[in-house]
Amino acid sequence: MMTAEIYIVSEMKEDELGNIGLKHAKSVEEAIKISVIKHGCKAKILILPNGPKILPILLS
């Protein structure tokens, strides 16, 4: 089973995110660096500019 970690790059402070399962990064570069260190150089990384504007579609 594939799992994912979601990093948010925002002016919000890390403690303002609460407990919603998102991880905080100060920059896109920092989020990529953390991911590569944790998951290796073959990690699959998806960057979503304007992420909050994207709505998921659930297929049944």
MMTF fields as JSON, N, C-alpha, C and O atoms, coordinates in Angstrom:
{
  "mmtfVersion": "1.0.0",
  "mmtfProducer": "UNKNOWN",
  "numBonds": 239,
  "numAtoms": 240,
  "numGroups": 60,
  "numChains": 1,
  "numModels": 1,
  "chainsPerModel": [1],
  "groupsPerChain": [60],
  "chainIdList": ["A"],
  "bondAtomList": [4, 2, 8, 6, 12, 10, 16, 14, 20, 18, 24, 22, 28, 26, 32, 30, 36, 34, 40, 38, 44, 42, 48, 46, 52, 50, 56, 54, 60, 58, 64, 62, 68, 66, 72, 70, 76, 74, 80, 78, 84, 82, 88, 86, 92, 90, 96, 94, 100, 98, 104, 102, 108, 106, 112, 110, 116, 114, 120, 118, 124, 122, 128, 126, 132, 130, 136, 134, 140, 138, 144, 142, 148, 146, 152, 150, 156, 154, 160, 158, 164, 162, 168, 166, 172, 170, 176, 174, 180, 178, 184, 182, 188, 186, 192, 190, 196, 194, 200, 198, 204, 202, 208, 206, 212, 210, 216, 214, 220, 218, 224, 222, 228, 226, 232, 230, 236, 234],
  "bondOrderList": [1, 1, 1, 1, 1, 1, 1, 1, 1, 1, 1, 1, 1, 1, 1, 1, 1, 1, 1, 1, 1, 1, 1, 1, 1, 1, 1, 1, 1, 1, 1, 1, 1, 1, 1, 1, 1, 1, 1, 1, 1, 1, 1, 1, 1, 1, 1, 1, 1, 1, 1, 1, 1, 1, 1, 1, 1, 1, 1],
  "groupList": [{"groupName": "MET", "atomNameList": ["N", "CA", "C", "O"], "elementList": ["N", "C", "C", "O"], "formalChargeList": [0, 0, 0, 0], "bondAtomList": [1, 0, 2, 1, 3, 2], "bondOrderList": [1, 1, 2], "singleLetterCode": "M", "chemCompType": "L-PEPTIDE LINKING"}, {"groupName": "THR", "atomNameList": ["N", "CA", "C", "O"], "elementList": ["N", "C", "C", "O"], "formalChargeList": [0, 0, 0, 0], "bondAtomList": [1, 0, 2, 1, 3, 2], "bondOrderList": [1, 1, 2], "singleLetterCode": "T", "chemCompType": "L-PEPTIDE LINKING"}, {"groupName": "ALA", "atomNameList": ["N", "CA", "C", "O"], "elementList": ["N", "C", "C", "O"], "formalChargeList": [0, 0, 0, 0], "bondAtomList": [1, 0, 2, 1, 3, 2], "bondOrderList": [1, 1, 2], "singleLetterCode": "A", "chemCompType": "L-PEPTIDE LINKING"}, {"groupName": "GLU", "atomNameList": ["N", "CA", "C", "O"], "elementList": ["N", "C", "C", "O"], "formalChargeList": [0, 0, 0, 0], "bondAtomList": [1, 0, 2, 1, 3, 2], "bondOrderList": [1, 1, 2], "singleLetterCode": "E", "chemCompType": "L-PEPTIDE LINKING"}, {"groupName": "ILE", "atomNameList": ["N", "CA", "C", "O"], "elementList": ["N", "C", "C", "O"], "formalChargeList": [0, 0, 0, 0], "bondAtomList": [1, 0, 2, 1, 3, 2], "bondOrderList": [1, 1, 2], "singleLetterCode": "I", "chemCompType": "L-PEPTIDE LINKING"}, {"groupName": "TYR", "atomNameList": ["N", "CA", "C", "O"], "elementList": ["N", "C", "C", "O"], "formalChargeList": [0, 0, 0, 0], "bondAtomList": [1, 0, 2, 1, 3, 2], "bondOrderList": [1, 1, 2], "singleLetterCode": "Y", "chemCompType": "L-PEPTIDE LINKING"}, {"groupName": "VAL", "atomNameList": ["N", "CA", "C", "O"], "elementList": ["N", "C", "C", "O"], "formalChargeList": [0, 0, 0, 0], "bondAtomList": [1, 0, 2, 1, 3, 2], "bondOrderList": [1, 1, 2], "singleLetterCode": "V", "chemCompType": "L-PEPTIDE LINKING"}, {"groupName": "SER", "atomNameList": ["N", "CA", "C", "O"], "elementList": ["N", "C", "C", "O"], "formalChargeList": [0, 0, 0, 0], "bondAtomList": [1, 0, 2, 1, 3, 2], "bondOrderList": [1, 1, 2], "singleLetterCode": "S", "chemCompType": "L-PEPTIDE LINKING"}, {"groupName": "LYS", "atomNameList": ["N", "CA", "C", "O"], "elementList": ["N", "C", "C", "O"], "formalChargeList": [0, 0, 0, 0], "bondAtomList": [1, 0, 2, 1, 3, 2], "bondOrderList": [1, 1, 2], "singleLetterCode": "K", "chemCompType": "L-PEPTIDE LINKING"}, {"groupName": "ASP", "atomNameList": ["N", "CA", "C", "O"], "elementList": ["N", "C", "C", "O"], "formalChargeList": [0, 0, 0, 0], "bondAtomList": [1, 0, 2, 1, 3, 2], "bondOrderList": [1, 1, 2], "singleLetterCode": "D", "chemCompType": "L-PEPTIDE LINKING"}, {"groupName": "LEU", "atomNameList": ["N", "CA", "C", "O"], "elementList": ["N", "C", "C", "O"], "formalChargeList": [0, 0, 0, 0], "bondAtomList": [1, 0, 2, 1, 3, 2], "bondOrderList": [1, 1, 2], "singleLetterCode": "L", "chemCompType": "L-PEPTIDE LINKING"}, {"groupName": "GLY", "atomNameList": ["N", "CA", "C", "O"], "elementList": ["N", "C", "C", "O"], "formalChargeList": [0, 0, 0, 0], "bondAtomList": [1, 0, 2, 1, 3, 2], "bondOrderList": [1, 1, 2], "singleLetterCode": "G", "chemCompType": "PEPTIDE LINKING"}, {"groupName": "ASN", "atomNameList": ["N", "CA", "C", "O"], "elementList": ["N", "C", "C", "O"], "formalChargeList": [0, 0, 0, 0], "bondAtomList": [1, 0, 2, 1, 3, 2], "bondOrderList": [1, 1, 2], "singleLetterCode": "N", "chemCompType": "L-PEPTIDE LINKING"}, {"groupName": "HIS", "atomNameList": ["N", "CA", "C", "O"], "elementList": ["N", "C", "C", "O"], "formalChargeList": [0, 0, 0, 0], "bondAtomList": [1, 0, 2, 1, 3, 2], "bondOrderList": [1, 1, 2], "singleLetterCode": "H", "chemCompType": "L-PEPTIDE LINKING"}, {"groupName": "CYS", "atomNameList": ["N", "CA", "C", "O"], "elementList": ["N", "C", "C", "O"], "formalChargeList": [0, 0, 0, 0], "bondAtomList": [1, 0, 2, 1, 3, 2], "bondOrderList": [1, 1, 2], "singleLetterCode": "C", "chemCompType": "L-PEPTIDE LINKING"}, {"groupName": "PRO", "atomNameList": ["N", "CA", "C", "O"], "elementList": ["N", "C", "C", "O"], "formalChargeList": [0, 0, 0, 0], "bondAtomList": [1, 0, 2, 1, 3, 2], "bondOrderList": [1, 1, 2], "singleLetterCode": "P", "chemCompType": "L-PEPTIDE LINKING"}],
  "groupTypeList": [0, 0, 1, 2, 3, 4, 5, 4, 6, 7, 3, 0, 8, 3, 9, 3, 10, 11, 12, 4, 11, 10, 8, 13, 2, 8, 7, 6, 3, 3, 2, 4, 8, 4, 7, 6, 4, 8, 13, 11, 14, 8, 2, 8, 4, 10, 4, 10, 15, 12, 11, 15, 8, 4, 10, 15, 4, 10, 10, 7],
  "groupIdList": [1, 2, 3, 4, 5, 6, 7, 8, 9, 10, 11, 12, 13, 14, 15, 16, 17, 18, 19, 20, 21, 22, 23, 24, 25, 26, 27, 28, 29, 30, 31, 32, 33, 34, 35, 36, 37, 38, 39, 40, 41, 42, 43, 44, 45, 46, 47, 48, 49, 50, 51, 52, 53, 54, 55, 56, 57, 58, 59, 60],
  "secStructList": [7, 7, 7, 7, 7, 3, 3, 3, 3, 1, 1, 1, 7, 4, 4, 4, 1, 7, 1, 1, 1, 3, 3, 3, 3, 1, 1, 2, 2, 2, 2, 2, 2, 2, 2, 2, 2, 2, 2, 7, 6, 6, 7, 7, 7, 7, 7, 7, 6, 6, 4, 4, 4, 7, 7, 7, 7, 7, 7, 7],
  "xCoordList": [0.835, 0.0, 0.884, 1.869, 0.54, 1.302, 0.783, -0.425, 1.693, 1.315, 1.92, 2.806, 1.448, 1.947, 2.106, 1.397, 3.034, 3.186, 2.901, 3.373, 2.138, 1.778, 2.417, 2.177, 3.238, 3.885, 3.178, 2.837, 2.968, 2.391, 3.489, 4.181, 3.632, 4.566, 3.702, 2.973, 3.793, 2.881, 3.525, 4.497, 2.962, 3.393, 2.838, 3.234, 1.912, 1.382, 2.511, 3.465, 2.393, 3.353, 2.97, 1.807, 3.967, 3.737, 2.661, 1.835, 2.661, 1.679, 0.267, -0.696, 0.129, -1.191, -1.912, -3.122, -1.174, -1.776, -2.685, -3.626, -2.403, -3.196, -2.842, -1.749, -3.776, -3.543, -4.363, -5.251, -4.058, -4.818, -3.989, -4.413, -2.823, -2.025, -1.077, -0.394, -1.021, -0.096, 1.206, 1.221, 2.296, 3.606, 3.992, 3.592, 4.757, 5.11, 6.536, 7.432, 6.729, 8.066, 8.155, 7.168, 9.329, 9.52, 9.592, 9.335, 9.946, 10.047, 9.816, 9.865, 9.566, 9.416, 10.716, 10.701, 11.834, 13.145, 13.333, 13.85, 12.914, 13.039, 12.155, 12.59, 10.937, 10.037, 10.629, 10.552, 11.217, 11.847, 13.041, 13.205, 13.863, 15.051, 14.662, 15.261, 13.667, 13.207, 12.705, 13.009, 11.941, 11.376, 12.452, 12.385, 13.44, 14.525, 15.358, 15.761, 15.619, 16.372, 15.594, 16.171, 14.297, 13.471, 13.169, 13.166, 12.91, 12.432, 13.419, 13.154, 14.545, 15.553, 15.41, 14.403, 16.44, 16.494, 15.491, 15.283, 14.872, 13.865, 12.443, 11.468, 12.339, 11.014, 10.217, 10.773, 8.927, 8.041, 7.473, 6.863, 7.682, 7.277, 6.354, 6.654, 5.248, 4.281, 4.167, 3.949, 4.312, 4.185, 2.908, 2.702, 2.056, 0.783, 0.765, 0.494, 1.053, 0.926, -0.554, -1.433, -0.814, -2.197, -2.978, -4.142, -2.353, -2.955, -4.339, -5.193, -4.606, -5.948, -7.069, -8.239, -6.727, -7.754, -8.101, -8.972, -7.418, -7.65, -8.639, -8.447, -9.686, -10.7, -10.594, -10.508, -10.599, -10.513, -11.839, -12.905, -11.762, -12.946, -12.849, -11.875, -13.855, -13.865, -14.621, -15.761, -13.967, -14.595, -15.072, -14.355, -16.257, -16.774, -16.54, -16.912],
  "yCoordList": [-1.178, 0.0, 1.247, 1.311, 2.22, 3.449, 4.456, 4.608, 5.126, 6.183, 7.495, 7.511, 8.576, 9.889, 10.776, 10.628, 11.684, 12.758, 14.043, 14.24, 14.91, 16.172, 17.313, 17.486, 18.085, 19.25, 20.504, 20.624, 21.421, 22.704, 23.756, 23.836, 24.555, 25.68, 26.922, 27.258, 27.593, 28.698, 29.673, 29.352, 30.864, 31.835, 31.501, 32.099, 30.533, 30.09, 29.486, 28.932, 29.597, 28.948, 27.482, 27.109, 26.665, 25.226, 24.892, 24.011, 25.578, 25.275, 25.739, 25.334, 26.574, 27.028, 25.975, 26.068, 24.981, 23.939, 23.018, 22.435, 22.894, 21.983, 20.542, 20.244, 19.659, 18.224, 17.7, 16.866, 18.196, 17.777, 16.89, 16.585, 16.488, 15.542, 16.161, 15.437, 17.483, 18.145, 18.434, 18.698, 18.385, 18.741, 20.095, 20.451, 20.841, 22.209, 22.259, 21.592, 23.047, 23.321, 24.815, 25.44, 25.376, 26.813, 27.17, 28.31, 26.175, 26.418, 25.107, 24.031, 25.208, 24.011, 23.214, 21.985, 23.924, 23.254, 22.453, 21.336, 23.019, 22.307, 21.055, 20.001, 21.152, 19.999, 18.887, 17.712, 19.253, 18.263, 17.626, 16.406, 18.432, 17.919, 16.926, 15.857, 17.271, 16.376, 15.062, 13.983, 15.161, 13.969, 13.057, 11.838, 13.641, 12.845, 12.191, 11.036, 12.906, 12.318, 11.151, 10.106, 11.324, 10.296, 9.117, 7.975, 9.368, 8.314, 7.911, 6.972, 8.6, 8.236, 9.026, 9.693, 8.934, 9.73, 9.275, 9.978, 8.115, 7.648, 7.959, 7.446, 8.794, 9.179, 9.879, 10.614, 9.645, 10.329, 11.549, 11.433, 12.709, 13.968, 14.72, 14.88, 15.171, 15.943, 17.316, 17.423, 18.351, 19.719, 20.307, 20.322, 20.791, 21.367, 22.859, 23.244, 23.7, 25.131, 25.444, 24.856, 26.342, 26.687, 25.457, 25.293, 24.609, 23.358, 23.5, 22.652, 24.539, 24.644, 24.824, 24.616, 25.202, 25.405, 24.116, 24.114, 23.017, 21.753, 20.927, 20.714, 20.468, 19.652, 18.217, 17.968, 17.26, 15.856, 15.367, 15.863, 14.405, 13.728, 12.28, 11.597, 11.806, 10.435, 9.565, 9.853, 8.511, 7.568, 6.361, 5.861, 5.895, 4.73, 3.456, 2.381],
  "zCoordList": [0.0, 0.0, 0.0, 0.736, -0.809, -0.908, 0.118, 0.301, 0.768, 1.701, 1.236, 0.381, 1.792, 1.388, 2.607, 3.602, 2.511, 3.489, 2.75, 1.63, 3.364, 2.73, 3.511, 4.706, 2.804, 3.401, 2.91, 1.734, 3.817, 3.447, 3.575, 4.59, 2.53, 2.546, 2.634, 1.701, 3.757, 4.022, 4.988, 5.672, 5.028, 6.021, 7.402, 8.402, 7.447, 8.734, 9.556, 9.009, 10.86, 11.742, 11.886, 11.737, 12.177, 12.272, 13.304, 13.067, 14.439, 15.481, 15.119, 15.771, 14.098, 13.655, 12.805, 12.598, 12.317, 11.488, 12.293, 11.755, 13.564, 14.378, 14.069, 13.589, 14.348, 14.171, 12.991, 13.165, 11.79, 10.61, 9.676, 8.562, 10.133, 9.356, 8.342, 7.617, 8.277, 7.363, 8.077, 9.28, 7.337, 7.878, 7.32, 6.211, 8.072, 7.699, 7.159, 7.676, 6.127, 5.597, 5.314, 4.928, 5.505, 5.285, 3.805, 3.42, 2.967, 1.525, 0.789, 1.384, -0.508, -1.334, -1.315, -1.249, -1.374, -1.352, -0.067, -0.099, 1.061, 2.333, 2.33, 2.793, 1.823, 1.766, 0.9, 1.26, -0.233, -1.106, -0.406, -0.443, 0.223, 0.912, 2.004, 2.111, 2.812, 3.882, 3.281, 3.79, 2.205, 1.567, 1.004, 1.164, 0.346, -0.239, 0.86, 0.722, 1.936, 3.058, 3.65, 3.95, 3.819, 4.459, 3.552, 4.013, 2.252, 1.36, 0.27, -0.481, 0.172, -0.815, -2.108, -2.346, -2.929, -4.159, -5.221, -6.21, -5.03, -5.984, -5.506, -6.055, -4.489, -3.976, -5.071, -5.887, -5.079, -6.032, -5.315, -4.252, -5.909, -5.279, -6.227, -7.41, -5.703, -6.473, -5.83, -4.623, -6.618, -6.136, -6.7, -7.913, -5.817, -6.228, -5.908, -4.77, -6.9, -6.649, -6.398, -7.029, -5.501, -5.157, -4.714, -5.08, -3.942, -3.467, -2.861, -3.121, -2.06, -1.453, -2.484, -2.163, -3.698, -4.723, -5.465, -6.336, -5.12, -5.808, -5.0, -3.802, -5.649, -4.995, -5.467, -6.67, -4.537, -4.956, -5.524, -5.158, -6.409, -6.942, -6.505, -6.821, -5.779, -5.301, -6.301, -6.665, -6.727, -7.652, -6.865, -5.998, -7.155, -6.421, -7.176, -6.704]
}
